[in-house]
Structures are given as structure tokens and as C-alpha cells.
Amino acid sequence: MILRKERLTLERRPPRGVNELPARIEFVNYLGSTIQYLCSVGLRTALVSRRNEAGGPELGVGQNVTLTFRPEDCFCLRAQ
């Protein structure tokens, strides 16, 4: 499955439905107008990009979050 990093959302709550994965923030990279979060999702990692907005939720290293995405934002590839 392929997910575009700019289409992923991080939320401070437990997963409660489909297209939601429990994750943990491992690294935060501030890039001016963008913040990147490197998250562990089970045995995999995901890079999430988010606009750096004043008043937005502050998320930090070690925090448990939920990674969400819309079905139309993911692509499934057939295994070889």
C-alpha cells in the first residue's frame, strides 16, 4: 500500500475506525512552513508532512497518535 505523505493526518486520539492506524512519533523536523513527522506504525515507518500553522496541535517525539487517511488517497499494489 502506498500513501502520499501530504495526505496523511495525525490526530491525538486512539484509532476508532477504518483507514486509521496507531502510530508513535519518532522524529520531528521543522522546515519553515512545513513540519515532517517520522512515525513508527507497527514494524513500518511513515513520513507525514503537515503545514506549520499557528495554533495547530503540538505533537512531539514519543507521543502516541493516530494516522488517518482517506480511501482515495491510498494505492494498493499487487504482491509479486
Buried (B, 14 or more C-beta within 10 A) or exposed (E): EEBEEEBBBBBEEEBEEEEBBBBBBBEBEEEEEEBBBBBBEEEEEBBBBBEEEEEEEEBEEEBEBBBBBEEEBBEEEEEE
